[in-house]
Amino acid sequence: MLLSAASFGQEPALEFLSNIPDLRDLSLKMSEDQLKSHIDKHGLYAKKELQKERVSYWVLTPGGENVFVGFEAGKCMGIQRMQPVPKQLIKDEIGASEYQAWMEKRRAASSGPSMAADPPKAVEVAGEPGKPAFVPKNGFVPDAKTAIKIAVVVWEPIYGEAKIAGEKPYQADLTNGIWTVRGSHPTGTPEGAAIAEISKDDGRIVRVIHEQ
């Protein structure tokens, strides 16, 4: 069931989107054109469906978070958050061709001239709410070497220094702004290796696991 409309401001009915950067600016007061602009701005995937006088959009983020947004007679009738799609299943969910087209569009947008004109991003300095700090052009984790260093620092307190040292060499790959750092399977053992996913832009630890 779609959520009912709320007033301008914080919109309590949409607090469930507050921790999803690509979706938290959605509003029950937005028009269909404003939703389309939001989708383009954030590089989201969207599928439109028509049902008589009602229009609905399925909106999906690269991380798998997704919502349905419904409109009737030009008015937003509600926003419903759905079960996240695992990242590794997104391509199967929307189809390989559409996934490829979506990723190419995102890459083109991120390297286009309009991006260069955007002002530097700002984050809040710890202990000084609201005070902006410069964010590097290539993010806080610009290369594989940096990503590996961060991953090792995160892994060692969890799995132990000796265990992590035994999983060298480490490998880091960048996909859609997320570094995936993996250890190597220890020689002569059936054990797996540590894995860490790290945001290139802000250094946020997205996920840490250890293969069995």
N, C-alpha and C positions, 0 to 999 in steps of 0.2 A: 504494500500500500504506500502511495506517495505521501510525503509529509505536507502538511498544510502551510500556507504562507505565513510569514512573520514580519515584524516591522523592520525598518532600517536599523543599522547599528550592528551589534554583536550577533543578532539573529540566533537566539538560543537553540532553535530547531536544527541549526547546522553546526553545532559545536563538535559533532562527530567528524567534521572535516578539518578541524583546527590543526591537527598534527600532520596533514598531508599538504605540503607546500604547493603542489600543482593544482590542488582543488579547493584550498581554504578560502580563496577569494570569490568562490561562487556565491550567488545571492538569489534568494527567492523573489527578489524585485527586478532581476535582470531580464532584458528582452532576449529574443532569439538571436538577434544580431550581436548583442553583447556576449552571449554564450559563444558564438562563432569566433568572435575576436579573442576571447579567452582561450579557446582551443588553439587558435593560430599562435597566440603569444607564447603559450607554454609547450607547443609542439606535441599536443595530445592526439590520440587516435579517436575518431568519432564515427559512429554509424547512425544514420538517420532512418527513422521508420514513421510512416504515415498511417494513421488509423482514423478514417473519417475526418473529423475536425481536430483531432488531437495529433500532435507531433511529439515524438520522443527521440532523445539522443542517448546513445550508449557511449559514454566518454571513458577512455582508458588511459592511464599513465604508463610510462615505460617501466615503472616498478610493479605494475599489476593492480594497483588500486583502481577502482572503477565505480561509476555511478550512472543511474538513469536520471535524465532531466526531462520533465514533461511540460509541454506548452499546449494551451487551448485558446483559440481566438487571440493569439499573440501574447498571452499572459502565462507566466511560469506557474504551473500548478503544483510543483513539488520536485524535490531532489531525494533520491533514494540511494544509499550506499549499498553496494553489493559485495559478496564474498570476493576477496582479492584473488586474482589469477596468478599462480606461481610464475615467476619470471621465465623459467625454462619452458613453460607451456604457452606463452603468449603467441608465439609464431603459429602453433597448431590451432589456437583458439580463433585467430582472425584470418588465417591462411597465409601461406608463405609469400605469395605475390603482394598481398596488401601489407604484410609486415615489412617486406623489402622496400616498398614505395614509401611507407611511413618513415623508416629509418633514413632513407635517402633525403626525404624532405627535412627531417630534423638536422641532418648533417649540413645541408645546404643553408638552412636558417642560421645555424651556429657559426658558419664561416662567411655569411653574407655581409655586405657593406653596412647594413643597418645595425648589425651587432656592434661594429666598431664605434658607432656614434653613441652608443649607450654609455651612461656614466658608470664609473667604477662601482662595484657592489660594496655594501657596507654591512658590517656585523656589529653586534654589541660587545664591548669590552667587558670581560668578567669583572664584576664588582662596580661597574659604572654603567648602569642601565641607560640606554638611549644614546650613548656616546659612540659615534661611528668609528670604525677602524678600516684601514685600507685592506682590500683583498687582492692578492696578486692576479695579474691578467691570466696566467695559466693555472690558477688555483693553488691551494696550499700543498697539494700533492702532484707536482707537475710531471714527475717521471717515475719509472719503475724502481729505480734505486731508492727513492724516498718512500714509495709504497712498501717496499720490502722492509725497510728499517722500522716503519710504524708497525707492520704486521708482527715482526719479531718481538718488539716491545710489548705488544698486546698478548702474544702467545705465551711468552715465557712464564709470567705469573700463573697462568692457567694450567699449562701442561708440563712446566719444568724446563729449566735451561738446557739440561742434558738431552732431553727428548727432542727439543726443537733444534738444537745444534746437530743432532743426528739426522735431521731431515734436509740438510743442505744437499745440493744447491736449491735456492728458491727461485720461483718464476712468477712474474707479474704481467698480466694482460689487461688492457683497458678496453671496456665496452660500454658505450652509452654513459660515459662520465663516471663509471665505477671501476676501480682497480680490483681485480681478483688475484690475490697472492696465494700461491700454493707451495707447500713444501714437497720434497721428493720422498717416495716410499723408501723407508729404511731397508738397506740391502740385507737379504737373508731373513727377513721377517714378513709375516702376513699382514702386518699393520698398515693402515693407511697414512695419510699425511694431513697436516693442519691446513686450513683454508680461511682466509680473511677477505672480506669485501669492504673496500674503503672508498669514500666519495672523493673524487679528484678535486672538486671545488672547495670543500670545507674540511676535509680530513675526517669526516664523520665515519665511525665504524658501523657499517650496515649489517654485517653478519660475521660470526666466527663459529666454525665447526671443526671437528676432526673426524676424518673418514675412519670407518671401522676396518 
